[in-house]
Amino acid sequence: MNSSTKKKISKASTILQEVADYLEDKSAEDFELYGQRLFDLADEIETLLGEVDDNESNTDDEDDHQKDDI
């Protein structure tokens, strides 16, 4: 995944967290309805980005090993 896409995904996570924080501070009723779900979504996005990074690292490692075999 290119870095621009990863930055956009990371920004989405940050925005979700900011909205949840805002709701927690300004609107307890809305926070009760949506806040935890927003935090959970942000966490899922961060987990996804971690998996992408791990998979890309594994792919890079495999490519390095293949180059060593040549």
C-alpha positions as CSV (number, residue, x, y, z in Angstrom):
1,M,0.0,0.0,0.0
2,N,1.5,3.4,-0.9
3,S,2.3,5.9,1.8
4,S,-0.3,8.4,0.7
5,T,-3.1,5.8,1.2
6,K,-1.7,4.8,4.6
7,K,-1.6,8.5,5.7
8,K,-5.2,9.0,4.6
9,I,-6.3,5.9,6.6
10,S,-4.3,7.1,9.6
11,K,-6.0,10.5,9.3
12,A,-9.4,8.8,9.3
13,S,-8.5,7.1,12.6
14,T,-7.4,10.4,14.1
15,I,-10.6,12.2,13.0
16,L,-12.7,9.4,14.5
17,Q,-10.9,9.8,17.8
18,E,-11.2,13.6,17.8
19,V,-15.0,13.3,17.1
20,A,-15.4,10.8,19.9
21,D,-13.4,13.1,22.3
22,Y,-15.5,16.0,21.3
23,L,-18.7,14.1,21.9
24,E,-17.4,13.0,25.3
25,D,-16.7,16.6,26.3
26,K,-19.7,18.3,24.7
27,S,-22.6,15.9,24.3
28,A,-22.9,13.1,26.8
29,E,-26.0,11.8,25.1
30,D,-24.4,11.5,21.7
31,F,-21.3,10.0,23.3
32,E,-23.4,7.3,24.9
33,L,-24.9,6.5,21.5
34,Y,-21.8,6.8,19.3
35,G,-18.6,7.5,21.3
36,Q,-17.4,4.0,22.1
37,R,-18.2,2.8,18.6
38,L,-16.1,5.7,17.2
39,F,-13.2,4.8,19.4
40,D,-13.6,1.1,18.5
41,L,-13.5,2.0,14.8
42,A,-10.4,4.1,15.3
43,D,-8.7,1.1,17.0
44,E,-9.7,-1.2,14.2
45,I,-8.1,1.2,11.7
46,E,-4.9,1.3,13.7
47,T,-4.9,-2.5,13.9
48,L,-5.4,-2.7,10.1
49,L,-2.5,-0.3,9.5
50,G,-0.3,-2.4,11.8
51,E,-1.2,-5.5,9.8
52,V,-0.4,-3.7,6.5
53,D,3.0,-2.7,7.9
54,D,3.7,-6.2,9.1
55,N,2.7,-7.7,5.8
56,E,4.8,-5.2,3.9
57,S,7.8,-5.9,6.1
58,N,7.3,-9.7,5.5
59,T,7.2,-9.1,1.8
60,D,10.3,-7.0,1.9
61,D,12.1,-9.7,3.9
62,E,11.1,-12.3,1.4
63,D,12.3,-10.1,-1.5
64,D,15.6,-9.7,0.3
65,H,16.0,-13.4,0.8
66,Q,15.2,-14.1,-2.8
67,K,17.9,-11.6,-3.9
68,D,20.4,-13.3,-1.6
69,D,19.6,-16.7,-3.3
70,I,20.5,-15.4,-6.7
